[in-house]
């Protein structure tokens, strides 16, 4: 539907959703897995620029089993990469979402913070038209 999209940043727990939708996207779209610094078994393969944390505000991403980890890392190696986001970065993005009247989940804020982190590092992963996956609404 959006052929101009150059990359997709999505929140990743086990990575199976990313793997599932990868076949539906144009092969030119780079896939970027965003994971919190408290649990980044996939994204840390691509991003080591973070301080490990023990607590996360993106509780929907705290998976323990990764049966397809090797397959997902292979996909990301070929088609994109990963970004690891710390809580303080996610909180800044959540505040921006709130200021702009976007009632989105912490996982959405994680993706937005990942976008900002990649832009700041001048990563070539994003291309000219990056897209983040917006998931759910802010939980109370």
QUIFENGI-V115225 format. One record per backbone hydrogen bond with DSSP energy under -1.0 kcal/mol. NH is the residue of the N-H (numbers start at 1). CO is the residue of the C=O. If there is no record, write none. Layout:
<<NH	CO> <NH	CO>>
//
This chain:
<<5	2> <6	129> <8	30> <9	131> <10	32> <12	34> <19	15> <20	16> <21	17> <22	18> <24	21> <29	26> <30	6> <31	79> <32	8> <33	81> <34	10> <35	83> <37	85> <39	36> <44	40> <45	42> <46	43> <47	43> <50	48> <53	37> <61	58> <62	59> <63	61> <69	66> <72	68> <73	69> <74	70> <75	71> <76	72> <77	73> <78	74> <79	75> <80	76> <81	31> <83	33> <85	35> <90	86> <91	87> <92	88> <93	89> <94	90> <95	91> <96	92> <97	93> <98	94> <99	95> <100	96> <101	98> <102	97> <104	102> <105	135> <109	105> <110	106> <111	107> <112	108> <113	109> <114	110> <115	111> <116	112> <117	113> <118	114> <119	115> <120	116> <121	117> <122	119> <123	118> <131	7> <133	9>>
//
